[in-house]
């Protein structure tokens, strides 16, 4: 609990506050919880809106999906940060890390290209997926941060890329 209360993370939503609530609960401390305990015994605010605020007043959007485990389907509820478009982050040198403005689509992390979703000449809009990058066994869509026409695709399926590598160019 002390470690969680001292934890400071900025820029991304975390589950640290939920972990504090769970670990500090008497059922957890007395080892009377189960795998469905959070779902069955913890009360989370039910609001008409799909947007709620976390402890730091960040807006969270309530989402729902269906997952299948061992042939059984389950409805899963979860919260995601309500992401509003933000200006691109800039490095201390002033160059854009996100590629916005320059038209360069930049790899956000090291990984392997598992799929190319555009080709040279494709017309795209901001937010359209350019390729799929696998990192740490998770697939991540790399999105266009500029509308336009794909001038160059600089990677191929199976290529290994590093964080900051240019994957494509948009005009």
Helices and strands as residue ranges (DSSP letters): H 2-6, H 16-24, H 26-29, H 37-41, E 51-53, E 59-69, E 72-81, E 104-106, E 111-116, E 123-124, E 129-135, E 138-143, E 148-153, E 160-161, E 166-170
